[in-house]
Amino acid sequence: MTSSTKILNEMWIAGYTVSKIAEIYGVKEATMRKRIQVHRENNPAMWPRRHKGKKNKLYYRDYQCRKCELKFAVDLDFKDQEDICCPVCWESVGS
């Protein structure tokens, strides 16, 4: 990840609006939306979806289970993200 992309990612994670990021970079908002879209397609784990809302924004990352390929989301506060499996497979491993 280049330093420019890293800074862009940090602003994205911090909750800057796309229009504010575009203003900082000196580009049109549509250009910045496309740039972020490309980054999210290439590396969705580093570019989580954001929810519009009040002060309590929820941040999560999308994952795909390594065993059954089910797609699910995990909160960014979840620490151990090395070997993620979905809740269904997790329950079957525990029993």
MARGULUM-392070 format. One line per 4 residues: their letters; for each residue z negated, x, y of N, C-alpha, C. Coordinates in steps of 0.02 Angstrom, whole numbers, plus 32768, in hexadecimal, padded with zeros to 4 digits. Layout:
a = Z/X/Y/Z/X/Y/Z/X/Y ~ ...
This chain:
mtss = 8000/802A/7FC6/8000/8000/8000/8000/802D/803E ~ 802F/8021/806A/8033/8049/80A7/7FF9/8036/80D6 ~ 7FED/8061/8106/7FB5/8054/8134/7FC2/8014/815C ~ 8000/8007/816E/8011/7FCA/8193/8003/7F8C/8168
tkil = 8016/7F90/8128/800A/7F58/80FA/7FBF/7F4F/80EF ~ 7F9B/7F85/80EB/7F53/7F82/80E0/7F31/7F5F/811B ~ 7F45/7F71/8158/7F29/7F52/8194/7F3B/7F07/8195 ~ 7F79/7EF7/8184/7F8F/7EB2/8181/7F65/7E8B/814F
nemw = 7F59/7EA9/8115/7F31/7E89/80E0/7EE9/7E7E/80F8 ~ 7ECC/7EAF/811A/7E88/7EA8/8134/7E83/7E6F/8167 ~ 7EB6/7E68/8191/7EB6/7E31/81C1/7EBD/7DEE/819D ~ 7EE7/7DEC/8169/7EF0/7DAF/8141/7EAE/7D9B/8120
iagy = 7E8C/7DCB/8101/7E4D/7DBD/80DF/7E18/7DA8/8112 ~ 7E19/7DC6/814D/7DE7/7DB6/8181/7DF2/7D71/819F ~ 7E2C/7D52/8192/7E37/7D0E/81A9/7E5F/7D08/81E9 ~ 7E7F/7D3E/81FF/7EAA/7D39/823A/7EE1/7D08/822C
tvsk = 7EF4/7CE1/825E/7F2C/7CB2/8256/7F6D/7CDA/8253 ~ 7FA0/7CBC/8236/7FE1/7CDE/8232/7FFC/7CEA/8278 ~ 7FF2/7CB9/82A4/800B/7CC2/82E9/7FE7/7CFC/830C ~ 7FA6/7D04/8300/7F81/7D3B/831F/7F98/7D7E/8302
iaei = 7FA3/7D81/82C1/7FBB/7DBF/82A1/8000/7DD0/82BD ~ 802B/7D9E/82C3/806F/7DA9/82DE/806C/7DC3/8325 ~ 803E/7DA8/834C/8035/7DBE/8391/801F/7E07/8392 ~ 7FF1/7E1B/8367/7FD9/7E60/8364/8011/7E8F/8351
ygvk = 803B/7E7B/8320/8072/7EA5/8309/80AF/7EA1/8338 ~ 80B0/7E71/8365/80E7/7E6A/8393/8126/7E4F/8373 ~ 811E/7E21/8344/8158/7E01/8323/8150/7DB6/8327 ~ 8186/7D92/8315/8183/7D4A/8314/8157/7D32/82DB
eatm = 813A/7CF6/82E4/810E/7CDA/82B1/8133/7CCF/826F ~ 8171/7CB8/8272/8198/7CAD/8236/81A4/7CEE/820F ~ 81AF/7D24/8233/81B9/7D65/8214/8179/7D7B/81F0 ~ 8140/7D70/820F/8101/7D83/81F0/80F2/7D57/81B4
rkri = 8100/7D17/81B9/80F6/7CEA/817F/811F/7D02/8143 ~ 815D/7D16/814F/8188/7D2E/811A/816D/7D6F/80FC ~ 8156/7D9C/8127/813B/7DDC/8111/80FE/7DD1/80E4 ~ 80D1/7DA4/80F9/8096/7D95/80D1/80A9/7D73/8090
qvhr = 80DB/7D47/8093/80F3/7D25/8056/810C/7D57/8023 ~ 8132/7D88/8039/814C/7DBC/800C/8112/7DE4/7FED ~ 80E1/7DF7/8016/80A7/7E1B/7FFC/8082/7DF1/7FC8 ~ 807A/7DAF/7FD6/8055/7D83/7FA8/807B/7D7B/7F67
ennp = 80BD/7D7A/7F69/80E5/7D74/7F2C/80E0/7DB4/7F02 ~ 80DF/7DED/7F23/80DD/7E2D/7F00/8097/7E3F/7EE5 ~ 8063/7E29/7F09/801F/7E3B/7EF6/7FEF/7E03/7F08 ~ 7FF0/7DCC/7EE3/7FC7/7D92/7EF6/7F7B/7DA0/7EF4
amwp = 7F65/7DCF/7ECC/7F1D/7DDE/7EC8/7F04/7DFB/7F0A ~ 7F2D/7E1F/7F2E/7F19/7E3D/7F6D/7F24/7E0F/7FA9 ~ 7F48/7DD7/7F9E/7F58/7DAA/7FD5/7F43/7D63/7FC1 ~ 7F01/7D55/7FC0/7EE9/7D14/7FA9/7EFE/7CDB/7FD8
rrhk = 7F01/7CA0/7FBB/7F0E/7C64/7FE4/7ED1/7C57/800F ~ 7EDD/7C3C/8049/7EA6/7C2B/8076/7EA6/7BE0/8082 ~ 7E6A/7BC5/808A/7E62/7B7E/8099/7E56/7B75/80E3 ~ 7E77/7B42/80FF/7E69/7B31/8144/7E26/7B0D/8144
gkkn = 7E00/7B18/8176/7DC0/7AF6/817A/7D95/7B11/81B1 ~ 7D56/7B00/81AD/7D26/7B15/81E0/7D12/7B5D/81D3 ~ 7CD5/7B6F/81E4/7CBE/7BB4/81DE/7CBC/7BCB/8196 ~ 7CAE/7BA0/8167/7CA6/7BB3/8121/7CEA/7BB2/80FD
klyy = 7D11/7BE5/8106/7D51/7BEA/80E4/7D45/7C04/809E ~ 7D69/7BE6/806F/7D63/7BFC/8029/7D9C/7C2C/801A ~ 7D8B/7C64/7FFE/7DBE/7C95/7FEA/7DBA/7C9D/7F9F ~ 7DF2/7C9C/7F7F/7DF5/7CA6/7F38/7E35/7CCA/7F25
rdyq = 7E37/7CE1/7EE9/7E73/7D03/7ECF/7E8C/7CDD/7E93 ~ 7ECD/7CD8/7E8D/7EEB/7CB8/7E53/7EF2/7CEB/7E1B ~ 7EE3/7CD5/7DDF/7EE9/7D00/7DA4/7F0D/7CDB/7D6D ~ 7F26/7D00/7D3E/7F43/7CE4/7D02/7F1F/7D02/7CC7
crkc = 7F06/7CD8/7C9A/7EDF/7CEF/7C61/7F09/7D1E/7C36 ~ 7EEB/7D53/7C1E/7F0F/7D84/7BF4/7F18/7D6A/7BAD ~ 7EF0/7D39/7B99/7EF4/7D20/7B55/7F22/7CE3/7B4F ~ 7F16/7CB0/7B78/7F3C/7C72/7B71/7F6D/7C65/7BAA
elkf = 7F6D/7C90/7BDC/7F9A/7C8C/7C16/7F8E/7C50/7C44 ~ 7F52/7C32/7C40/7F3F/7BFC/7C6D/7F33/7C1A/7CB3 ~ 7F4A/7BF7/7CE7/7F3F/7C0E/7D2C/7F00/7BED/7D46 ~ 7ED7/7C15/7D68/7E98/7BFD/7D84/7E85/7C28/7DC0
avdl = 7E51/7C14/7DE5/7E3C/7C38/7E21/7DF5/7C51/7E19 ~ 7DE7/7C8B/7E38/7DA4/7CA8/7E36/7D91/7CB9/7E7E ~ 7D53/7CA9/7E91/7D3A/7CB8/7ED3/7D3B/7D03/7EDF ~ 7D4A/7D18/7F1D/7D4D/7D5F/7F2D/7D09/7D82/7F25
dfkd = 7CD2/7D5C/7F28/7C90/7D79/7F1F/7C82/7D8C/7ED7 ~ 7CAA/7D74/7EA9/7CA1/7D84/7E62/7CAC/7DCF/7E59 ~ 7C7A/7DF3/7E41/7C7C/7E3C/7E40/7CA8/7E59/7E08 ~ 7C9D/7E44/7DCB/7CBF/7E62/7D92/7D03/7E42/7D86
qedi = 7D38/7E5F/7DA3/7D7A/7E42/7D9D/7DA8/7E6E/7D71 ~ 7D8A/7E99/7D49/7DB2/7EC7/7D20/7DD7/7EA3/7CE8 ~ 7DB2/7E80/7CBE/7DD1/7E60/7C83/7DC4/7E15/7C87 ~ 7DEC/7DF3/7CB0/7DE2/7DAC/7CBD/7E03/7D82/7C87
ccpv = 7DDE/7D51/7C6F/7DFD/7D1E/7C44/7DE6/7CDA/7C5E ~ 7E0B/7CA7/7C4D/7DFE/7C64/7C69/7DBD/7C47/7C4C ~ 7DA3/7C14/7C6C/7D65/7BF5/7C53/7D6A/7BDB/7C0B ~ 7DA5/7BC4/7BF7/7DAE/7BAB/7BB3/7DA7/7BE3/7B80
cwes = 7DCA/7C1A/7B8B/7DC5/7C54/7B5E/7D80/7C73/7B61 ~ 7D61/7C73/7B9B/7D1E/7C8F/7BA3/7CEC/7C69/7B77 ~ 7CF2/7C26/7B76/7CC6/7BFD/7B4E/7CD1/7C0A/7B03 ~ 7D10/7C14/7AEE/7D1E/7C20/7AA7/7D05/7C65/7A91
vgs = 7D03/7C95/7ABF/7CE9/7CD7/7AAE/7C9E/7CD4/7AA6 ~ 7C7C/7CAC/7AD0/7C34/7CA7/7ACE/7C19/7C82/7A91 ~ 7C43/7C58/7A71/7C29/7C31/7A38/7C37/7C50/79F6
